[in-house]
Amino acid sequence: MIDYNKKIYHYLILFVLTPYLLTNNCFAKPKNYKEILHPADTAQYSSRLSPKNTTGNSPFFKKQRKDGFIALPLVYYSPDTRWAAGGMVAYHFKFITPGKKAAHSRLSYIQLTSDYTQNKQLDVWGQWRIFMNDNDYIWSGEARYRNYPDRYYGVGNLTLNDAEETYSYDLLRFQSRVSRQLVKNVYLGLDYEISKYYNMTLQQGKSLESSQVEGTKGGINSGLGLVFMIDTRDNVVSASRGFFLETSCYLFDGVLGSNFSYSNYNFTFNKYFAIGQKMVIATNTVMTFNTGEVPFVNLARAGGNSVLRGYAQYRFRDYNFIASQVEYRYMFLKRLGVVAFAGLGDVFNKSEDLDANALKYSVGGGVRIALDAKEKINLRVDYGVGRDNNGVYVSVTEAF
């Protein structure tokens, strides 16, 4: 019998330590650091090498002086949650390698969000994305706990509202990805994720309880992925120029401590066009494909606060998903802007399941309030309308 807990601890230790192990030899002090640094920085750098340094700054890198905290109360409504309240704390910063200009280091952030909804859903969610060693390495990931009652309508893109049933479960999730820059803006990364679904409760007499749908008894979902990425965006949280391309493939298997065996493939492409100083047109295309024994909570889905806004996140789900959307953004004041967006896509099992008359559309608009105008960190409030669906979404940073 596989000792899943022992395997899980080994993987967690490995991926928590990986960023340090990979980058430890990359932050080495240059031999002639006093010559490389600007004269104004030499004394400051030298002081960090002194035993008197108690600031917590490492001698291997320095943080940009314009670090910042953002703390916000959250009150919002969405199709998945109804009314919800909570709070968000974010810390954004830049790591600068000695001898490099601040502009070379991209914006890193750590974010913690917690909320409780009218549907009695509790979500505590930490995320991070950290650029290290002059962007040579990126460490990103998340840690999450959710107690999440939700709705299930069946699998496919033609499910009916009358088929609604409820279920609930607890979720513990951890993900860690380390990416290495191969050439400028091109990264290859290794990603590990593990989730535990437990306290699964199904509505009696409904399809989830009576059918053989994968994942209705809960379990552990553990997988390893390979990620290829090209990122030429001028800003990672609110781009106005450049593009972002990411492809990934994941294997979930018992060898990794998983109760489920399947493969997952993803593709994302975003392109940004600046129109003058205040307007941006952004496009986003996403694809998700699955093969094998996919638990129903991990099936591809249409909707949510990023893709096809207007649909509850789990209203439509199936093995595969494809969608494309475009968004017009206009910051007419330094700290205030508006957006308009439209999208089209659908979930499906086989390509012949896609029907032009049943495609899920999304149209809507929103406002942007700059929390940090210099770093382009915006509070996002959107209203989306879909086919017999609509919703309001509140978040920090853009949808894509």
Secondary structure, 3 states (H helix, E strand, C coil): CCCHHHHHHHHHHHHHHHHHHHHCCCCCCCCCHHHHCCHHHHHHHHHHCCCCCCCCCCCCCEECCCCEEEEEEEEEEECCCEEEEEEEEEEEECEECCCCCHHHCCCEEEEEEEEEECCCCEEEEEEEEEEECCCCEEEEEEEEEEECCEEECCCECCCCHHHCEEEEEEEEEEEEEEEEEEECCEEEEEEEEEEEEEEEEECCCCHHHHCCCCCCCCEEEEEEEEEEEEECCCCCCCCCCEEEEEEEEEEECHHHCCCCCEEEEEEEEEEEEEECCCEEEEEEEEEEEEEECCCHHHCEEECCCCCCCCCCCCCEEECEEEEEEEEEEEEEECCEEEEEEEEEEEEECCHHHCCCCCCEEEEEEEEEEEEECCCCEEEEEEEEEECCEEEEEEEECCCC
